[in-house]
């Protein structure tokens, strides 16, 4: 268990202009509860190496393979532990045949990492340092200059190995953006002049409410990963530190879960509905794009008819750092902007929104993450000594049973809130019920077999859209690339189902894909392992640190590239 010390790679710092936030005014939707005071975003803080020898620079790791000369990584297979005969686990991708690097000394009790993995870890630490803004961490230095909800949660999971107090501050800072009704928004805008295409001017939330910390935010939420991250951070603390952390976090966290059920499950179905694809965290998966396409603005529909995508591309500014073919299309982006305008007109109130054209989806991945978060919330509230309202406990129990309604033909699918029809687009979201722990025992083996099939497990890991799907694009955002956070979630679920060999194969593959690219990319091609999206990406860095700390044998397996894990 890491302990906070002066030699921690990330050390606490005085926040810039820290002062108690003014309590928000009462609103028709309710009154904000007491919330912990957290510092405003401050300047980057110095990082010290584990030996205390000074600042750790970002390390440029030699790239052993890339898209121009991919290593032979077509996964071979082994029998999956606990699975029926014929269920196989793809092995980690093969690395170039070079002599193993000498191990690097590590803290007592830890398995030493090979030199190249130790250097890769220091690169990850350097990325987190560069993206640290004080009590918040931006996902990347240019494309994502603010604080994202589930990004901060994944980041905290990695930061706990460097500085548990800093990881806790990352999560507590999310409460600055909490709305009076309980919502925690998907983006809390930092004090920066960096351009962001969907900034405060697009949302105008200041006309609707005042956030807990007086900051500007978006008007929608994101997958509720806070409880998961809080429990992981708590594991790195002493009991007294953990109880104090939980007591500061629990009131706001309970209010967030209350808001999800009260506002987004008005019919008591057990499943919450989302009002924008950005809430899912998987912006342009085929499921969401099918739902949004009918509500495209007239101009977009007209330009589509005459193949006028170039005209739309000229209007957007979010693809200046990243090539347009790695992002959602301009037509899709401007459609999502139109939905934001309608949400704004509806004052972000679900009772009004459900009477508009806005697509409403009971997203399978979001609800799976919520179910797991509910379990962690019980743990947090119990240790903090804060009761969970009875009605919320009943709603949380209903969610587990309701997930069965999303099962069809061997997979889980999202559902149209209005029609009740399943949206039969297989994506990586179909496997998140494994993370939630809601898959019946007699369905687990079949779901795992599908996950490990060539449709999903391509040359470099689990594709976010099946490789034989017409919508599959290997380097386009959520239409095909491998995402480290999805691998982390699915591997965690497989562990709890006793499929540890499959889980470790996913982790080993994740480490090898990052190592082969040499950089902390936002996502990776499942076909050639090349990095795509934003570089110097925080949650890729943080989750790599977590995997190497909690499953060091996976790093060694990845380094050896054994074909029979």
C-alpha positions as CSV (number, residue, x, y, z in Angstrom):
1,X,0.0,0.0,0.0
2,X,1.6,3.3,-1.1
3,X,2.2,5.8,1.7
4,X,2.3,9.5,1.3
5,X,5.8,10.9,1.7
6,X,8.0,13.7,0.6
7,X,9.5,11.5,-2.1
8,X,6.1,10.8,-3.8
9,X,6.2,11.6,-7.5
10,X,3.3,14.0,-7.0
11,X,3.3,16.1,-3.9
12,X,0.5,18.3,-2.4
13,X,0.8,22.0,-3.1
14,X,-1.0,25.1,-2.0
15,X,-3.9,25.8,-4.4
16,X,-4.0,29.1,-6.1
17,X,-6.5,31.4,-4.5
18,X,-8.1,28.7,-2.4
19,X,-11.1,30.0,-0.4
20,X,-14.4,28.6,0.8
21,X,-16.9,28.6,-2.1
22,X,-20.0,30.6,-1.6
23,X,-23.1,28.5,-1.1
24,X,-25.3,28.5,-4.1
25,X,-28.7,30.2,-3.9
26,X,-31.8,28.2,-3.5
27,X,-33.4,27.1,-6.7
28,X,-36.7,25.5,-7.7
29,X,-34.8,22.2,-8.1
30,X,-33.6,22.2,-4.5
31,X,-30.9,23.6,-2.3
32,X,-27.3,22.6,-2.5
33,X,-26.1,20.5,0.5
34,X,-22.9,21.2,2.4
35,X,-19.9,20.4,0.3
36,X,-16.2,20.2,1.0
37,X,-14.0,23.2,0.2
38,X,-11.4,22.5,-2.4
39,X,-8.8,24.7,-3.8
40,X,-9.1,26.3,-7.2
41,X,-6.9,25.0,-10.0
42,X,-3.3,26.0,-9.4
43,X,0.0,25.9,-11.2
44,X,1.8,22.6,-11.9
45,X,3.7,21.2,-9.0
46,X,7.1,19.7,-9.1
47,X,7.4,15.9,-9.3
48,X,10.1,14.0,-7.4
49,X,11.3,10.6,-8.4
50,X,10.7,7.7,-6.0
51,X,14.3,7.8,-4.8
52,X,14.0,11.5,-4.0
53,X,16.7,12.6,-6.5
54,X,14.8,15.4,-8.0
55,X,12.4,16.1,-10.8
56,X,11.4,13.3,-13.2
57,X,11.4,14.5,-16.8
58,X,9.1,12.9,-19.4
59,X,11.0,10.1,-21.0
60,X,11.0,9.5,-24.7
61,X,10.8,5.7,-25.0
62,X,12.3,4.2,-28.2
63,X,9.5,2.9,-30.4
64,X,10.1,-0.8,-31.0
65,X,7.3,-1.1,-33.6
66,X,4.7,1.0,-35.3
67,X,2.2,1.1,-38.1
68,X,4.9,1.0,-40.8
69,X,6.6,-2.1,-39.4
70,X,4.1,-3.8,-37.1
71,X,5.3,-6.7,-35.1
72,X,3.6,-10.0,-35.6
73,X,0.9,-9.7,-33.0
74,X,-1.9,-11.9,-34.4
75,X,-3.0,-13.4,-31.1
76,X,-2.5,-17.1,-30.6
77,X,-4.9,-18.7,-28.1
78,X,-5.0,-20.7,-24.9
79,X,-7.8,-22.3,-23.0
80,X,-9.6,-19.7,-20.8
81,X,-9.7,-20.6,-17.2
82,X,-13.2,-21.5,-16.0
83,X,-14.5,-21.5,-19.6
84,X,-16.0,-24.4,-21.6
85,X,-13.8,-26.3,-24.0
86,X,-13.1,-24.3,-27.1
87,X,-13.1,-20.9,-25.4
88,X,-9.8,-19.3,-25.9
89,X,-7.8,-16.3,-24.7
90,X,-5.8,-14.3,-27.3
91,X,-2.2,-13.9,-26.1
92,X,-0.4,-10.6,-25.8
93,X,1.1,-9.3,-29.0
94,X,4.6,-10.4,-29.8
95,X,7.5,-7.9,-29.4
96,X,10.7,-7.8,-31.4
97,X,13.1,-10.6,-30.5
98,X,15.6,-8.6,-28.4
99,X,17.4,-9.6,-25.2
100,X,15.4,-8.9,-22.1
101,X,16.3,-5.6,-20.4
102,X,17.9,-5.7,-17.0
103,X,15.4,-5.2,-14.1
104,X,15.2,-1.8,-12.5
105,X,15.3,-1.7,-8.7
106,X,11.9,-1.0,-7.2
107,X,10.5,-0.3,-3.7
108,X,10.7,-3.1,-1.2
109,X,8.1,-5.8,-1.8
110,X,7.4,-4.9,-5.4
111,X,8.4,-6.9,-8.4
112,X,11.1,-4.9,-10.3
113,X,10.2,-3.8,-13.8
114,X,12.4,-4.2,-16.8
115,X,14.2,-1.1,-17.8
116,X,11.9,-0.3,-20.8
117,X,8.8,-0.7,-18.7
118,X,10.3,1.4,-15.9
119,X,11.0,4.1,-18.5
120,X,7.5,3.8,-19.9
121,X,6.1,4.3,-16.4
122,X,8.2,7.4,-16.0
123,X,6.8,8.7,-19.2
124,X,3.3,8.2,-17.8
125,X,4.3,10.0,-14.6
126,X,5.6,12.9,-16.8
127,X,2.3,13.1,-18.6
128,X,0.4,13.4,-15.4
129,X,2.8,16.0,-14.1
130,X,2.4,18.1,-17.3
131,X,-1.4,17.9,-17.2
132,X,-1.7,18.7,-13.5
133,X,-3.4,22.0,-12.9
134,X,-3.4,21.9,-9.1
135,X,-6.4,20.1,-7.8
136,X,-7.6,19.0,-11.3
137,X,-6.0,17.2,-14.1
138,X,-6.8,17.9,-17.8
139,X,-7.1,14.9,-20.1
140,X,-4.5,16.3,-22.5
141,X,-2.6,19.6,-22.9
142,X,-4.4,20.9,-26.0
143,X,-7.5,19.1,-27.2
144,X,-9.0,18.7,-23.7
145,X,-7.9,21.7,-21.6
146,X,-10.6,21.3,-18.9
147,X,-11.7,18.7,-16.3
148,X,-13.8,15.8,-17.4
149,X,-15.8,13.7,-14.9
150,X,-14.8,10.2,-15.7
151,X,-11.4,11.2,-16.9
152,X,-10.7,12.5,-13.4
153,X,-11.9,9.3,-11.9
154,X,-9.6,7.1,-14.0
155,X,-6.7,9.6,-13.4
156,X,-7.3,9.3,-9.6
157,X,-7.0,5.5,-9.8
158,X,-3.5,5.9,-11.2
159,X,-2.5,8.9,-9.0
160,X,-3.2,6.9,-5.8
161,X,0.0,5.0,-6.4
162,X,1.9,8.3,-6.5
163,X,0.1,10.4,-3.9
164,X,-3.2,9.3,-2.3
165,X,-3.9,12.8,-1.0
166,X,-3.6,14.3,-4.5
167,X,-5.8,11.5,-5.9
168,X,-8.4,12.3,-3.3
169,X,-8.2,16.0,-4.2
170,X,-8.9,15.1,-7.8
171,X,-12.2,13.5,-6.9
172,X,-13.3,16.1,-4.3
173,X,-12.7,18.8,-6.9
174,X,-15.5,17.3,-9.0
175,X,-18.0,18.5,-6.3
176,X,-17.1,22.1,-7.2
177,X,-19.2,21.6,-10.3
178,X,-22.2,19.9,-8.6
179,X,-25.5,21.5,-9.5
180,X,-28.1,22.4,-6.7
181,X,-30.2,19.4,-7.8
182,X,-27.2,17.0,-7.5
183,X,-25.9,16.6,-11.0
184,X,-22.2,16.5,-11.4
185,X,-21.5,17.7,-15.0
186,X,-19.3,16.0,-17.5
187,X,-17.0,19.0,-18.0
188,X,-16.0,21.6,-15.3
189,X,-14.3,24.4,-17.1
190,X,-10.9,25.4,-15.9
191,X,-9.5,29.0,-15.8
192,X,-7.8,28.9,-19.2
193,X,-7.9,30.8,-22.4
194,X,-7.3,27.6,-24.4
195,X,-10.0,27.2,-27.0
196,X,-12.5,24.4,-26.6
197,X,-15.2,23.9,-29.2
198,X,-17.9,23.1,-26.7
199,X,-17.0,25.6,-24.1
200,X,-19.2,27.7,-21.7
201,X,-20.6,29.8,-24.5
202,X,-22.3,26.8,-26.0
203,X,-24.0,25.7,-22.8
204,X,-24.8,29.0,-21.0
205,X,-25.5,27.0,-17.8
206,X,-24.9,30.2,-15.8
207,X,-28.4,31.3,-16.9
208,X,-29.9,28.1,-15.3
209,X,-28.1,27.6,-12.0
210,X,-25.1,28.3,-9.8
211,X,-22.7,25.4,-9.3
212,X,-21.4,24.4,-5.8
213,X,-18.0,26.0,-6.4
214,X,-19.1,28.9,-8.5
215,X,-17.5,27.4,-11.6
216,X,-18.8,27.1,-15.1
217,X,-19.8,23.7,-16.5
218,X,-21.7,21.8,-19.1
219,X,-25.4,20.9,-18.6
220,X,-25.0,17.1,-18.9
221,X,-23.2,14.4,-16.9
222,X,-21.0,11.4,-17.7
223,X,-20.5,7.8,-16.5
224,X,-20.6,7.8,-12.6
225,X,-17.1,6.4,-12.0
226,X,-16.6,8.5,-8.8
227,X,-17.4,5.8,-6.3
228,X,-15.2,3.2,-8.0
229,X,-12.3,5.7,-8.0
230,X,-12.9,6.7,-4.4
231,X,-12.8,3.1,-3.1
232,X,-9.5,2.5,-5.0
233,X,-8.0,5.7,-3.6
234,X,-9.3,4.7,-0.1
235,X,-7.4,1.4,-0.4
236,X,-4.1,3.5,-0.5
237,X,-4.9,5.4,2.7
238,X,-4.8,4.6,6.4
239,X,-8.2,3.9,7.9
240,X,-8.4,7.4,9.5
241,X,-7.5,9.1,6.3
242,X,-10.0,7.0,4.4
243,X,-12.9,7.7,6.7
244,X,-12.1,11.5,6.6
245,X,-12.0,11.3,2.8
246,X,-15.3,9.4,2.6
247,X,-17.1,11.8,5.0
248,X,-16.1,14.7,2.8
249,X,-17.1,13.0,-0.4
250,X,-20.2,10.9,0.5
251,X,-22.8,13.7,0.9
252,X,-22.3,15.0,-2.6
253,X,-21.9,11.5,-4.1
254,X,-25.2,10.4,-2.6
255,X,-26.9,13.5,-4.0
256,X,-25.4,12.7,-7.4
257,X,-26.9,9.1,-7.4
258,X,-30.2,10.5,-6.1
259,X,-30.3,12.9,-9.0
260,X,-29.6,10.1,-11.5
261,X,-32.6,8.1,-10.4
262,X,-34.9,11.0,-9.6
263,X,-34.2,13.0,-12.8
264,X,-33.3,10.3,-15.3
265,X,-35.5,7.4,-14.2
266,X,-38.8,9.1,-13.7
267,X,-40.7,5.9,-14.5
268,X,-38.9,3.8,-11.9
269,X,-37.6,1.3,-14.5
270,X,-34.3,0.9,-12.8
271,X,-32.4,2.2,-15.8
272,X,-31.4,5.9,-16.2
273,X,-31.8,7.6,-19.5
274,X,-29.2,9.8,-21.2
275,X,-30.0,13.0,-23.2
276,X,-26.7,13.3,-25.2
277,X,-24.1,11.0,-26.6
278,X,-21.5,12.9,-24.6
279,X,-23.1,11.6,-21.4
280,X,-22.2,8.1,-22.5
281,X,-18.5,9.0,-22.8
282,X,-18.6,7.1,-26.1
283,X,-19.6,10.0,-28.3
284,X,-19.9,8.5,-31.8
285,X,-20.6,4.8,-31.3
286,X,-23.0,3.5,-34.0
287,X,-25.7,3.2,-31.4
288,X,-25.7,6.9,-30.6
289,X,-25.1,8.0,-34.2
290,X,-28.2,6.0,-35.3
291,X,-30.3,7.8,-32.7
292,X,-28.9,11.3,-33.5
293,X,-28.9,11.2,-37.3
294,X,-32.7,11.9,-37.8
295,X,-32.3,15.1,-35.8
296,X,-29.5,16.6,-37.9
297,X,-29.9,20.3,-38.7
298,X,-31.4,21.1,-42.1
299,X,-28.2,22.6,-43.3
300,X,-26.3,19.4,-42.4
301,X,-28.9,17.2,-44.2
302,X,-28.7,19.4,-47.3
303,X,-24.9,19.3,-47.4
304,X,-25.0,15.5,-46.9
305,X,-27.1,15.2,-50.0
306,X,-24.5,17.1,-52.1
307,X,-21.5,15.5,-50.4
308,X,-20.6,18.9,-48.8
309,X,-18.6,17.6,-45.9
310,X,-15.7,19.9,-46.8
311,X,-17.9,22.9,-46.1
312,X,-18.7,21.6,-42.7
313,X,-15.1,20.7,-42.0
314,X,-14.1,24.3,-42.6
315,X,-16.5,25.4,-39.8
316,X,-15.1,23.2,-37.1
317,X,-12.0,23.9,-34.9
318,X,-11.7,20.7,-32.8
319,X,-9.8,18.8,-35.5
320,X,-6.8,21.1,-35.8
321,X,-4.7,19.0,-33.5
322,X,-6.1,15.6,-34.5
323,X,-6.8,14.6,-38.1
324,X,-10.5,14.7,-39.0
325,X,-10.6,11.0,-39.8
326,X,-9.8,10.3,-36.1
327,X,-12.8,12.2,-34.9
328,X,-16.5,12.0,-35.4
329,X,-17.7,13.5,-38.7
330,X,-18.5,17.1,-39.0
331,X,-22.2,16.2,-39.8
332,X,-22.4,14.3,-36.6
333,X,-20.7,17.0,-34.6
334,X,-23.0,19.7,-35.8
335,X,-26.0,17.5,-35.0
336,X,-24.7,17.1,-31.4
337,X,-24.4,20.9,-31.3
338,X,-28.1,21.2,-32.2
339,X,-29.0,18.8,-29.4
340,X,-27.1,21.0,-27.0
341,X,-29.1,24.0,-28.2
342,X,-32.3,22.1,-27.5
343,X,-31.2,21.1,-24.0
344,X,-30.3,24.7,-23.3
345,X,-33.8,25.8,-24.4
346,X,-35.2,23.1,-22.1
347,X,-33.1,24.4,-19.2
348,X,-31.6,20.9,-18.9
349,X,-34.8,19.7,-17.2
350,X,-35.7,16.1,-18.2
351,X,-39.4,16.6,-17.8
352,X,-39.2,19.2,-20.6
353,X,-36.5,17.4,-22.6
354,X,-38.6,14.2,-23.0
355,X,-41.2,16.2,-24.9
356,X,-38.7,17.4,-27.5
357,X,-36.9,15.7,-30.4
358,X,-33.8,15.0,-28.2
359,X,-32.9,11.3,-28.5
360,X,-33.2,9.5,-25.1
361,X,-31.2,6.3,-24.6
362,X,-30.9,3.9,-21.7
363,X,-27.3,3.4,-22.3
364,X,-26.0,-0.1,-21.4
365,X,-22.5,1.0,-20.5
366,X,-23.6,3.9,-18.4
367,X,-26.1,1.8,-16.4
368,X,-23.5,-0.9,-15.9
369,X,-21.1,1.6,-14.4
370,X,-23.9,3.0,-12.3
371,X,-24.7,-0.5,-10.9
372,X,-21.1,-1.1,-9.8
373,X,-20.9,2.5,-8.5
374,X,-24.0,1.8,-6.3
375,X,-22.2,-1.1,-4.7
376,X,-19.2,1.1,-3.9
377,X,-21.5,3.9,-2.7
378,X,-22.9,1.5,0.0
379,X,-19.3,0.8,1.1
380,X,-18.4,4.5,1.2
381,X,-21.5,5.5,3.1
382,X,-21.2,2.7,5.6
383,X,-17.6,3.6,6.5
384,X,-18.4,7.3,6.6
385,X,-21.4,6.6,8.9
386,X,-23.8,8.4,6.5
387,X,-27.1,6.6,5.7
388,X,-28.4,6.1,2.2
389,X,-32.1,7.1,1.8
390,X,-34.4,4.1,1.6
391,X,-35.9,5.1,-1.7
392,X,-32.5,5.3,-3.3
393,X,-31.5,1.8,-2.0
394,X,-34.7,0.5,-3.6
395,X,-33.9,2.1,-6.9
396,X,-30.4,0.8,-6.8
397,X,-31.7,-2.8,-6.3
398,X,-34.0,-2.4,-9.2
399,X,-31.2,-1.5,-11.6
400,X,-29.6,-4.9,-11.2
401,X,-32.7,-6.8,-12.3
402,X,-33.5,-4.3,-15.0
403,X,-30.2,-5.0,-16.8
404,X,-31.7,-8.4,-17.8
405,X,-34.1,-6.5,-20.1
406,X,-31.2,-5.4,-22.2
407,X,-30.1,-8.9,-23.0
408,X,-30.7,-10.3,-26.6
409,X,-29.1,-12.9,-28.8
410,X,-26.0,-13.3,-26.6
411,X,-25.2,-9.6,-26.0
412,X,-26.4,-6.6,-24.0
413,X,-27.7,-3.6,-25.9
414,X,-28.8,-0.1,-25.1
415,X,-32.5,0.8,-25.4
416,X,-34.6,3.6,-26.8
417,X,-36.2,5.2,-23.7
418,X,-39.3,6.3,-25.6
419,X,-40.1,3.2,-27.6
420,X,-38.6,0.5,-25.3
421,X,-36.9,-1.0,-28.4
422,X,-33.3,-2.4,-28.1
423,X,-30.7,-0.7,-30.3
424,X,-29.0,-3.8,-31.9
425,X,-25.6,-2.3,-32.5
426,X,-22.9,-4.5,-31.0
427,X,-20.1,-2.4,-29.5
428,X,-17.7,-2.7,-26.6
429,X,-20.5,-1.4,-24.4
430,X,-22.2,-4.8,-24.7
431,X,-19.5,-6.2,-22.4
432,X,-19.7,-3.7,-19.6
433,X,-22.3,-5.8,-17.7
434,X,-19.3,-8.1,-16.9
435,X,-17.9,-5.1,-15.0
436,X,-21.2,-4.6,-13.3
437,X,-21.3,-8.2,-12.2
438,X,-24.9,-8.7,-13.4
439,X,-24.3,-11.4,-16.0
440,X,-26.0,-14.7,-14.9
441,X,-23.5,-17.5,-14.5
442,X,-24.9,-19.5,-17.4
443,X,-24.3,-16.5,-19.8
444,X,-20.8,-15.6,-18.7
445,X,-18.9,-18.1,-20.8
446,X,-20.7,-17.2,-24.0
447,X,-20.2,-13.5,-23.5
448,X,-16.5,-14.1,-22.8
449,X,-16.1,-16.3,-25.9
450,X,-17.6,-13.5,-28.0
451,X,-15.3,-10.9,-26.4
452,X,-12.3,-13.0,-27.2
453,X,-13.4,-13.8,-30.8
454,X,-11.6,-12.3,-33.8
455,X,-14.5,-9.9,-34.3
456,X,-13.5,-8.0,-31.2
457,X,-10.0,-9.1,-30.4
458,X,-8.1,-8.0,-33.4
459,X,-4.3,-7.9,-33.8
460,X,-3.9,-5.3,-31.0
461,X,-6.6,-5.9,-28.6
462,X,-10.4,-5.3,-28.1
463,X,-11.9,-3.1,-30.8
464,X,-14.7,-0.7,-29.6
465,X,-16.8,-1.8,-32.7
466,X,-16.5,-5.2,-34.2
467,X,-14.0,-5.3,-37.0
468,X,-16.5,-6.8,-39.5
469,X,-19.1,-4.1,-38.8
470,X,-19.9,-1.7,-41.6
471,X,-19.3,1.2,-39.2
472,X,-15.8,0.0,-38.1
473,X,-13.0,2.5,-38.6
474,X,-9.8,1.5,-36.8
475,X,-8.6,5.0,-35.9
476,X,-11.8,6.9,-35.6
477,X,-12.7,7.7,-31.9
478,X,-15.4,5.3,-30.7
479,X,-15.9,3.5,-34.0
480,X,-13.2,0.9,-33.7
481,X,-10.1,1.9,-31.7
482,X,-8.8,0.2,-28.5
483,X,-9.4,2.2,-25.4
484,X,-7.3,1.6,-22.2
485,X,-10.2,2.5,-19.9
486,X,-12.5,0.0,-21.5
487,X,-9.9,-2.7,-21.2
488,X,-9.4,-1.8,-17.5
489,X,-13.1,-2.0,-16.7
490,X,-13.7,-5.3,-18.5
491,X,-10.6,-6.9,-17.0
492,X,-11.8,-5.9,-13.6
493,X,-15.1,-7.6,-14.2
494,X,-13.5,-10.8,-15.6
495,X,-11.4,-11.0,-12.4
496,X,-14.5,-11.0,-10.2
497,X,-16.1,-13.7,-12.4
498,X,-13.0,-15.9,-11.9
499,X,-11.8,-15.4,-15.5
500,X,-8.4,-14.2,-14.4
501,X,-6.4,-15.6,-17.3
502,X,-8.6,-13.7,-19.8
503,X,-8.3,-10.6,-17.6
504,X,-4.5,-10.7,-17.4
505,X,-4.3,-11.3,-21.2
506,X,-6.2,-8.1,-21.7
507,X,-3.9,-6.2,-19.3
508,X,-0.8,-7.6,-20.9
509,X,-2.0,-6.6,-24.4
510,X,-2.8,-3.1,-23.1
511,X,0.7,-2.7,-21.8
512,X,2.2,-4.0,-25.0
513,X,0.1,-1.7,-27.2
514,X,1.2,1.3,-25.2
515,X,4.9,0.1,-25.2
516,X,4.8,-0.5,-29.0
517,X,3.5,3.0,-29.7
518,X,6.0,4.6,-27.4
519,X,3.5,7.3,-26.3
520,X,0.4,7.8,-24.2
521,X,-2.2,8.1,-26.9
522,X,-5.9,8.6,-26.4
523,X,-6.7,5.4,-28.3
524,X,-5.0,2.8,-30.5
525,X,-5.8,1.0,-33.8
526,X,-6.7,-2.6,-33.1
527,X,-5.2,-3.5,-36.5
528,X,-1.7,-2.1,-36.4
529,X,-1.3,-0.8,-32.8
530,X,-0.7,2.8,-34.0
531,X,-1.7,5.6,-31.6
532,X,-4.4,8.0,-32.5
533,X,-6.4,10.9,-31.1
534,X,-4.7,13.2,-28.6
535,X,-1.2,12.3,-27.4
536,X,0.0,12.8,-23.8
537,X,-3.4,11.5,-22.6
538,X,-3.9,11.4,-18.9
539,X,-6.1,8.3,-18.3
540,X,-3.9,6.2,-20.5
541,X,-1.0,7.2,-18.4
542,X,-2.8,6.7,-15.1
543,X,-4.2,3.3,-15.9
544,X,-0.9,2.1,-17.2
545,X,0.6,3.1,-13.8
546,X,-2.2,1.2,-12.1
547,X,-1.8,-2.0,-14.1
548,X,1.9,-2.1,-13.5
549,X,1.4,-1.5,-9.8
550,X,-1.4,-3.9,-9.2
551,X,-0.5,-6.6,-11.7
552,X,3.3,-6.3,-12.2
553,X,3.5,-9.9,-13.5
554,X,1.4,-8.7,-16.5
555,X,4.1,-6.3,-17.3
556,X,6.7,-9.0,-17.3
557,X,4.5,-11.2,-19.4
558,X,4.1,-8.4,-21.8
559,X,7.9,-7.9,-21.9
560,X,8.5,-11.5,-22.6
561,X,5.7,-11.7,-25.1
562,X,4.9,-15.3,-24.2
563,X,2.4,-16.9,-26.4
564,X,1.0,-19.1,-23.6
565,X,0.1,-16.8,-20.6
